[in-house]
Structure formats: structure tokens, C-alpha cells
Amino acid sequence: MQTLIEKITPESLEKAKRIILDNGVIGMPTETVYGLAGNGFSAESVKKIYQVKGRPSDNPLICHVHSGYDLNSLVYIEHDYVYDLMKKFMPGPLTLVFRSKGVIVKEATCGGDTLAIRMPSHEGCQRFLESVNLPIVAPSANLSKHTSPVKAEHVYQDLNGKIPLILDGGKCSGGIESTVLDVTGEIPRILRAGLVTQEMIVAVVGGCEIAEHKETDKVRSPGVKYSHYKPRCETKLFSVSQIDQAKKFYLESEETGKKAYVMCSNAVAKEFGAFNVLNLGDTEEEIAFNLYDKLLEGEKKADVIIAISMPDEKGVNMGIMNRLTKSCG
């Protein structure tokens, strides 16, 4: 199969629509990461997603819809606070988990009774979703457990020959996956941290819990159970209080013939002088934006990536630390 990368135009959108209606899958941009998109009403399409990605069969998919789509046709909206969250954060990098009405095929929900839905804010993605006017289920458009793609070329590197089309919407502006929020209870509960933070949610609805995941739990959200986001090289994670140990590990790695790179914020990079550095930037948002891009850059340059953690797990740092722990911990 030939894999084409095409800018988003009326012609490429029509091509993407034909593939989706024919139960195929494509690569699509969102503001967080690129997704591997299929028809949520088609078991055949969903099975192709799992096959192409090599995704575990008990890991459910997020359903993506355009901003005008009728959510009541897919799920039960049981609490008034949900409307406040939708007004504030959607379209955007927030996924809401509802009780499902069962119209999305069971292969996408792994037979569960909930459905995760989001409305991407990426303009090109909205155009695609409006064009097909279907619920599009999609995980990240990479091979399972590999680092998530934030550019069309990243999708191509993993899925060339496996899918017919990648819609090129540029580099993703968010850089890490959406916050996943369970809204089936009286108080919303974060299942996966992201760019919409606990503090932001509390400011809108007055309360927000953080889920504690156990291996025996039924998976209600992607990104919570398995090792994820890993680059194809050795990794090691150090805390900001372990910079001396990180330097020692770097030098030991170089002595054994390994090419080492430190991945850290700009503030921490100053501690490493002339060492090879993958600089993530200054602010939380900038670090999130650069994280996967630098991991994918690093796997091409380095034998070992030495990652330095964030100073705390507040705000967006919670999502960054979730990804760092799963990719480098």
C-alpha cells in the first residue's frame, strides 16, 4: 500500500471521506497529537485501527466529533456541570467519558458501557469531521507504545505502507494527548492528565478528583494502563534533585561508547554546560508542545536519552510527568 501525505484541501478531504466511508483508516491531525482515524459505526474500520497500530484489544478508543455534532445521539449527559465544561473547554484538548448509548461499535469501547468523546479544536480536523459527519474513533497514529506523533512525517515513519492517507495539518499545537475526564459521577474525575488541568476544571465546576488506576481496573480511558510513548533508544529519568547523578550517568554512558543526550527544560539545561541537550523550552505549555518532538528527535540522535523531571506535578506539569514517567521511567 502506498501512503500519501497531503495538505488539507477540498480534494484531500474528499479522498479522506471516501476512505472512511469504505471502512478504511487514515492519519488525521488534531491540536494534541495525530490520530489514526476510523468510522465509529464500522467494526471493520475499528478492527483495522487495532491491527495497524498493534494496539491491545482491551484499550478503548476516543470518539472525535465536530463541534456541531449531537452528543445526545451517542451518550447520556447526566450532570449539569458537563454543559459548563463543554462551554468552557470544547472544542479543545478535553475528552469527556460518558455512559454510552451503545451506538458506537463495541470494538471501539472494548465492550464497555462508557464512551470517551472529544471535539478537537484543530481547524483542519474540524473540516475533516464536518466532511464525514460521522463519529470518528482514533488513538494516536503511531505503532503501539511508541512515542506519539506530532507531525505528519512522524505518522509516516511508523505507518508507511499500512494506511493510504495522512492529512497534513502541520505540527500539533498542544503536544501531548487530551485530558480525559470521567463525567459519569457527581464530581468529575481525571483519568488521564493533560493540558486542561485539575485547577482549570475546579475553577469551572467547583471540584475535580484524580483517579488512582490499578492493574485490575477495567480500562475506561486510553493511556492509563500500558507502557506508552517510548522512543526507540535507551532512556533514564532523573528528578531535578538528581542532576549530579544524571551527569554521572551521562559521562558513564559516553565512556562506554554510547551517544547520550539530556532532555530537560531550558532552566535545567544551563546546569549541563557543553553536554548534548534536547531543550524542551521554558513554560509548561512550551515543554508539552516540544516533548514528543524531542523524544522522536532524540531516538535518531542518541543511544540514550537522560530525561530530567519537572519541578512539581501541578497544572500542565502533571500531564508532562505522566508522559515522562511512561516514556523514560
C-alpha positions as CSV (number, residue, x, y, z in Angstrom):
1,M,0.0,0.0,0.0
2,Q,1.2,3.5,-0.9
3,T,0.9,6.0,1.9
4,L,0.3,9.6,0.7
5,I,0.8,12.8,2.8
6,E,-1.5,15.5,1.6
7,K,-2.2,19.0,2.8
8,I,-5.8,19.7,3.8
9,T,-7.7,20.8,0.8
10,P,-11.2,20.1,-0.6
11,E,-9.7,17.4,-2.7
12,S,-7.8,15.6,0.1
13,L,-10.8,15.9,2.4
14,E,-13.0,14.2,-0.3
15,K,-10.3,11.5,-0.6
16,A,-10.3,11.0,3.2
17,K,-14.1,10.9,3.3
18,R,-14.2,8.1,0.6
19,I,-11.6,6.1,2.6
20,I,-13.6,6.4,5.8
21,L,-16.9,5.5,4.1
22,D,-15.2,2.5,2.6
23,N,-14.3,1.3,6.1
24,G,-10.7,2.4,5.8
25,V,-8.4,4.3,8.2
26,I,-6.4,7.5,7.7
27,G,-4.0,9.7,9.7
28,M,-5.6,13.0,10.9
29,P,-4.2,16.0,12.7
30,T,-5.6,17.3,16.0
31,E,-4.3,20.1,18.2
32,T,-2.8,17.4,20.6
33,V,-1.3,14.6,18.6
34,Y,-2.1,13.0,15.2
35,G,-4.8,10.3,15.3
36,L,-5.4,7.1,13.4
37,A,-9.0,7.7,12.3
38,G,-11.7,5.2,11.5
39,N,-15.5,5.1,11.4
40,G,-17.0,4.6,14.8
41,F,-20.1,2.9,13.3
42,S,-17.9,0.3,11.5
43,A,-16.5,-2.8,13.2
44,E,-14.4,-3.4,10.1
45,S,-12.8,0.0,10.3
46,V,-12.2,-0.2,14.1
47,K,-10.5,-3.6,13.7
48,K,-8.2,-2.1,11.1
49,I,-7.1,0.5,13.6
50,Y,-6.1,-2.1,16.2
51,Q,-4.4,-4.2,13.5
52,V,-2.4,-1.3,12.0
53,K,-1.4,0.1,15.4
54,G,-0.8,-3.2,17.1
55,R,-2.9,-2.0,19.9
56,P,-4.0,-4.2,22.8
57,S,-7.7,-5.2,22.4
58,D,-8.7,-4.1,25.8
59,N,-7.6,-0.5,25.3
60,P,-10.6,1.6,24.2
61,L,-10.7,4.4,21.6
62,I,-11.7,8.1,21.9
63,C,-14.6,9.2,19.6
64,H,-13.9,12.5,17.8
65,V,-16.8,14.7,16.6
66,H,-17.2,18.1,15.0
67,S,-18.4,21.0,17.2
68,G,-22.0,20.8,15.8
69,Y,-22.5,17.1,16.4
70,D,-25.4,15.9,18.6
71,L,-23.7,14.2,21.6
72,N,-27.1,13.1,22.9
73,S,-27.2,10.6,19.9
74,L,-24.2,8.9,21.3
75,V,-24.2,9.2,25.1
76,Y,-26.2,10.1,28.2
77,I,-25.3,13.5,29.6
78,E,-26.3,13.0,33.3
79,H,-25.0,16.0,35.1
80,D,-25.5,19.8,34.6
81,Y,-21.8,20.6,35.2
82,V,-21.0,18.8,32.0
83,Y,-22.5,21.7,30.0
84,D,-20.3,24.2,31.8
85,L,-17.2,22.1,30.9
86,M,-18.3,21.8,27.3
87,K,-18.9,25.6,27.1
88,K,-15.5,26.4,28.5
89,F,-13.2,23.8,27.0
90,M,-14.8,22.3,23.9
91,P,-13.7,22.3,21.2
92,G,-10.3,21.8,22.8
93,P,-7.9,19.2,24.4
94,L,-10.5,17.8,26.8
95,T,-12.1,14.3,26.4
96,L,-15.2,13.5,28.4
97,V,-16.2,10.0,29.4
98,F,-20.0,9.4,29.4
99,R,-22.3,6.4,29.8
100,S,-22.7,5.1,26.2
101,K,-25.9,4.6,24.3
102,G,-24.3,1.7,22.6
103,V,-24.4,3.1,19.0
104,I,-20.6,3.1,18.6
105,V,-19.4,-0.4,17.8
106,K,-18.3,-2.5,20.8
107,E,-14.9,-3.0,19.2
108,A,-14.1,0.7,19.9
109,T,-15.3,0.6,23.5
110,C,-13.9,-2.8,24.2
111,G,-17.4,-3.9,25.2
112,G,-17.6,-1.3,28.0
113,D,-20.6,0.8,28.9
114,T,-18.8,4.1,28.6
115,L,-17.7,6.2,25.6
116,A,-14.9,8.9,25.6
117,I,-15.7,11.9,23.3
118,R,-13.8,14.9,22.3
119,M,-14.1,17.8,19.9
120,P,-10.6,18.8,18.5
121,S,-10.0,22.5,18.1
122,H,-7.6,22.0,15.1
123,E,-9.3,23.8,12.2
124,G,-8.3,21.1,9.6
125,C,-9.5,18.3,11.8
126,Q,-12.9,20.1,12.3
127,R,-13.1,20.4,8.5
128,F,-12.5,16.7,8.1
129,L,-15.0,15.8,10.9
130,E,-17.6,18.0,9.3
131,S,-17.0,16.5,5.9
132,V,-17.6,12.9,7.0
133,N,-20.2,13.9,9.6
134,L,-19.6,10.7,11.5
135,P,-18.2,9.9,14.9
136,I,-14.5,9.2,14.2
137,V,-12.7,6.9,16.6
138,A,-9.0,7.3,16.9
139,P,-6.0,6.5,19.0
140,S,-2.6,8.2,18.4
141,A,-1.3,7.5,14.9
142,N,1.8,5.5,15.8
143,L,2.7,1.9,16.5
144,S,1.6,0.8,19.9
145,K,3.8,2.1,22.8
146,H,6.0,4.2,20.6
147,T,6.2,8.0,21.1
148,S,3.0,9.8,19.9
149,P,3.3,11.7,16.6
150,V,3.0,15.5,16.4
151,K,3.9,15.9,12.8
152,A,2.6,14.2,9.6
153,E,6.2,12.9,9.0
154,H,6.1,11.1,12.4
155,V,3.0,9.2,11.4
156,Y,4.6,8.3,8.1
157,Q,7.7,7.0,9.8
158,D,5.6,4.5,11.8
159,L,2.7,3.7,9.4
160,N,4.2,4.0,5.9
161,G,2.6,1.2,3.8
162,K,0.0,0.5,6.4
163,I,-2.5,3.3,5.7
164,P,-3.4,5.1,2.4
165,L,-3.5,8.7,3.5
166,I,-2.2,11.1,6.1
167,L,-3.8,14.6,6.2
168,D,-1.0,17.0,7.0
169,G,-2.2,19.7,9.4
170,G,1.2,20.9,10.5
171,K,2.8,20.4,13.9
172,C,0.3,19.9,16.7
173,S,0.0,22.9,18.9
174,G,-0.7,21.1,22.2
175,G,1.9,18.4,22.0
176,I,0.5,15.9,24.5
177,E,-2.8,14.0,24.5
178,S,-6.0,15.4,25.8
179,T,-7.1,15.4,29.4
180,V,-9.5,12.6,29.9
181,L,-12.3,13.3,32.4
182,D,-14.9,10.9,33.7
183,V,-18.2,12.8,34.0
184,T,-20.4,9.8,34.9
185,G,-20.3,10.8,38.6
186,E,-21.4,13.7,40.8
187,I,-17.8,15.0,40.7
188,P,-15.7,14.9,37.6
189,R,-12.6,12.6,37.8
190,I,-9.4,12.9,35.8
191,L,-8.4,9.6,34.2
192,R,-5.5,11.0,32.2
193,A,-3.8,14.3,32.9
194,G,-3.3,16.8,30.0
195,L,-3.5,20.4,29.0
196,V,-6.8,21.0,30.7
197,T,-5.7,20.9,34.3
198,Q,-7.4,20.0,37.6
199,E,-7.2,23.6,38.7
200,M,-8.9,24.7,35.5
201,I,-11.7,22.2,35.9
202,V,-12.2,23.1,39.6
203,A,-12.5,26.8,38.6
204,V,-15.4,25.9,36.4
205,V,-17.3,23.3,38.3
206,G,-16.0,23.6,41.9
207,G,-14.5,20.1,42.3
208,C,-12.4,17.5,40.5
209,E,-10.8,14.2,41.6
210,I,-7.8,12.4,40.3
211,A,-8.3,8.7,39.5
212,E,-6.0,6.1,41.0
213,H,-5.5,3.4,38.5
214,K,-5.0,-0.2,39.4
215,E,-3.9,-3.1,37.2
216,T,-7.2,-4.9,37.9
217,D,-9.3,-2.0,36.8
218,K,-11.3,-2.2,33.6
219,V,-9.7,0.4,31.3
220,R,-12.1,3.4,30.7
221,S,-9.5,5.6,29.1
222,P,-6.5,5.2,26.8
223,G,-3.0,6.0,28.1
224,V,-3.5,4.7,31.6
225,K,-2.5,1.0,31.8
226,Y,0.3,0.2,29.5
227,S,3.9,1.5,29.0
228,H,3.5,4.3,26.5
229,Y,5.2,6.9,24.5
230,K,8.6,5.2,24.5
231,P,11.4,6.2,22.0
232,R,13.4,3.5,20.3
233,C,16.5,4.1,22.3
234,E,17.5,3.6,26.0
235,T,16.0,6.1,28.4
236,K,16.6,7.1,32.0
237,L,14.6,9.5,34.2
238,F,16.1,11.6,37.0
239,S,14.5,14.1,39.3
240,V,15.5,17.7,39.4
241,S,17.3,17.0,42.7
242,Q,19.4,14.3,41.0
243,I,21.3,16.4,38.4
244,D,24.7,15.2,39.7
245,Q,23.6,11.6,39.3
246,A,22.3,12.4,35.8
247,K,25.7,14.0,34.9
248,K,27.5,10.9,36.2
249,F,25.2,8.6,34.2
250,Y,25.8,10.7,31.0
251,L,29.6,10.5,31.4
252,E,29.5,6.8,32.1
253,S,27.3,6.3,29.0
254,E,29.8,8.2,26.9
255,E,32.7,6.2,28.3
256,T,31.1,3.0,27.1
257,G,30.7,4.4,23.6
258,K,27.0,5.5,23.8
259,K,25.8,8.8,22.4
260,A,24.0,10.5,25.3
261,Y,21.6,13.4,25.3
262,V,19.9,15.2,28.2
263,M,16.3,16.1,27.7
264,C,15.2,18.9,30.0
265,S,13.7,22.4,30.4
266,N,15.7,25.4,29.4
267,A,16.3,26.3,33.1
268,V,17.8,22.9,33.8
269,A,19.8,22.8,30.6
270,K,22.0,25.6,32.0
271,E,23.3,23.0,34.6
272,F,24.6,20.8,31.8
273,G,27.1,23.1,30.1
274,A,28.5,21.6,27.0
275,F,26.6,18.3,27.3
276,N,24.3,17.3,24.4
277,V,20.9,18.7,25.2
278,L,17.3,18.3,23.9
279,N,15.9,21.6,25.1
280,L,12.2,21.4,25.9
281,G,11.8,25.2,26.4
282,D,10.7,27.4,29.3
283,T,7.0,27.3,30.1
284,E,4.8,24.3,30.9
285,E,2.9,24.7,27.7
286,E,6.2,25.0,25.6
287,I,7.6,21.9,27.3
288,A,4.4,19.9,26.5
289,F,4.5,21.3,22.9
290,N,8.1,20.0,22.4
291,L,8.1,16.8,24.5
292,Y,7.2,14.2,21.8
293,D,9.0,16.0,19.1
294,K,12.2,16.0,21.1
295,L,11.8,12.3,22.1
296,L,11.4,11.4,18.4
297,E,14.4,13.7,17.5
298,G,16.4,12.1,20.3
299,E,15.8,8.5,19.2
300,K,17.5,9.4,15.9
301,K,20.5,11.1,17.5
302,A,21.0,9.3,20.8
303,D,21.8,5.8,22.1
304,V,20.4,7.0,25.5
305,I,18.1,9.9,26.4
306,I,18.6,11.1,30.0
307,A,15.3,12.9,31.0
308,I,15.0,15.3,33.9
309,S,11.7,15.6,35.6
310,M,9.5,18.7,36.1
311,P,9.9,20.5,39.5
312,D,6.4,19.5,40.6
313,E,3.2,17.9,39.3
314,K,0.9,20.9,39.4
315,G,-1.0,22.2,36.4
316,V,0.2,21.1,33.0
317,N,3.3,19.5,34.7
318,M,1.0,16.7,35.9
319,G,0.4,15.7,32.2
320,I,4.1,16.2,31.3
321,M,5.2,14.0,34.2
322,N,2.7,11.3,33.3
323,R,4.2,11.1,29.8
324,L,7.8,11.3,31.1
325,T,7.3,8.5,33.6
326,K,5.7,6.2,30.9
327,S,8.3,7.0,28.2
328,C,11.5,7.3,30.3
329,G,10.8,6.0,33.8
